[in-house]
Amino acid sequence: MIRIDLPQEDIPRYWYNIVSDLPDLPPPIHPVTKEPLGPKDFYPIFTRECVNQDFSKEKYIEIPDELREFYIRIGRPTPLYRARRLENYLRTPAKIYYKREDVTPTGSHKLNTAIVQAFCAAREGLEFLTTETGAGQWGSALSYATAMMGIRALVFMVRISYIQKPYRKLVMKLYGADIVPSPSDKTEVGRKYLERDPNHPGSLGIAISEAIETAINNEKAKYSLGSVLNHVLLHQTIIGQEVKKQFELIDEKPDILIGCVGGGSNFAGFTFPFIEEILNGREEYDVIAVEPKAAPSLTNGEYRYDFGDSAGITPLIKMFTLGHDFVPPPIHAGGLRYHGAAPTVSLLKSKGVIRSVTYTQEETFEAGRIFAMTEGIIPAPETTHAVRAAIDEALKAKENGEEKVIAFNFSGHGLLDLKGYEDVLKIS
Ligand SMILES: *Cc1c(COP(=O)(O)O)cnc(C)c1O
């Protein structure tokens, strides 16, 4: 079968909380006192419901019916495809499957959590959510979500991207969001940077600081983050739950599971429902996290406490990190340019439950080209990392004459990222 669909009733009723199966997950701590932090320390920043989910030890958290309806609206359940034309091209005995998270209105998995965060904010009586965005994937998702929930988004967009990437900015504006190039004169942090350099290009770290400062100083606002935190990864677990059902439908079981990792949310969403089976001793899978060589936190980072942002204003979290002041080279896969990785994903790596690999930009865009030529879909630069690893595993299976079943998460399409293809593959 080329395409495996699920009926709307099969949209998951629960999110799977992996924290319940990881009792030794180190807590966030205060940067000065080093004391563990609790929910009340985070209430001023995030919505109460999301903070409570972040600290929950419940294994399954129920998805409200209204939200299941929104999941239908954004295109769920998303299809699982068999990459038969890619298999033929590679002449591999392996079977390759990919989960279509590109079919949502903004083109990536990020809406899976954006609509939940906006839903919680609206229910808690807030008027707007603040956030940061680099290239604009997360900003677009949150702008869509706030529009649907009848509230507003205030997006601090890294100034250099604001100038160089006009299309996602326009997407956000069409959804009614307010976009501010960062650093801005709207916050103390921003003004400090502008004083030093009125044409400061900005960075994600500065934009995060501006978004948090604005949320803390406004009773009607909270801050929203698109990856890394437990509750964000939790919301994404509907992806893997759907995939499990889709494999059951065709009576197949994957051997290898692959996802690209920036902060870790699409990787976690895709793999955690399978890793639940590993942690409870029921199944074994080879789970692979794919990173760019330019920002290899899981592969070459240190497992220690570090700040979540570059400016050093967040609590300390234990994760694989390249150091919060690490500035990744400006690769086109903007969503993978993060100095750390989610605490849960990091713990799984340190335990040897998952492994990680890295690729160069040339290797991944070439995989994206092959995928476009065979399967007909142009992957986002981030997604090409997962495609590359799937191709390599399929070639390994060919060498060894093994009929492996490989599944990867197709996190998003690249139709607004064509500049990367142009620059790296030198097509024009
Ligand atoms: C943001 C993004 C990523 C990386 O973020 P994660 O939180 O690691 O998933 C990957 N793929 C796409 C298409 C993205 O937009």
Ligand as a Chemical Component Dictionary entry (heavy atoms), coordinates in Angstrom:
data_LIG
# 
_chem_comp.id                   LIG 
_chem_comp.type                 NON-POLYMER 
_chem_comp.pdbx_formal_charge   0 
_chem_comp.three_letter_code    LIG 
# 
loop_
_chem_comp_atom.comp_id 
_chem_comp_atom.atom_id 
_chem_comp_atom.alt_atom_id 
_chem_comp_atom.type_symbol 
_chem_comp_atom.charge 
_chem_comp_atom.model_Cartn_x 
_chem_comp_atom.model_Cartn_y 
_chem_comp_atom.model_Cartn_z 
_chem_comp_atom.pdbx_ordinal 
LIG C1 C1 C 0 11.230 23.647 13.535 1  
LIG C2 C2 C 0 11.410 22.503 12.628 2  
LIG C3 C3 C 0 12.238 21.393 12.954 3  
LIG C4 C4 C 0 13.077 21.336 14.186 4  
LIG O1 O1 O 0 12.447 21.470 15.412 5  
LIG P1 P1 P 0 12.202 20.248 16.410 6  
LIG O2 O2 O 0 11.623 20.862 17.613 7  
LIG O3 O3 O 0 13.521 19.579 16.657 8  
LIG O4 O4 O 0 11.260 19.346 15.712 9  
LIG C5 C5 C 0 12.298 20.330 12.071 10 
LIG N1 N1 N 0 11.616 20.343 10.909 11 
LIG C6 C6 C 0 10.825 21.379 10.558 12 
LIG C7 C7 C 0 10.108 21.342 9.249  13 
LIG C8 C8 C 0 10.692 22.491 11.399 14 
LIG O5 O5 O 0 9.907  23.521 11.048 15 
# 
loop_
_chem_comp_bond.comp_id 
_chem_comp_bond.atom_id_1 
_chem_comp_bond.atom_id_2 
_chem_comp_bond.value_order 
_chem_comp_bond.pdbx_ordinal 
LIG C1 C2 SING 1  
LIG C2 C3 SING 2  
LIG C2 C8 DOUB 3  
LIG C3 C4 SING 4  
LIG C3 C5 DOUB 5  
LIG C4 O1 SING 6  
LIG O1 P1 SING 7  
LIG P1 O2 DOUB 8  
LIG P1 O3 SING 9  
LIG P1 O4 SING 10 
LIG C5 N1 SING 11 
LIG N1 C6 DOUB 12 
LIG C6 C7 SING 13 
LIG C6 C8 SING 14 
LIG C8 O5 SING 15 
# 
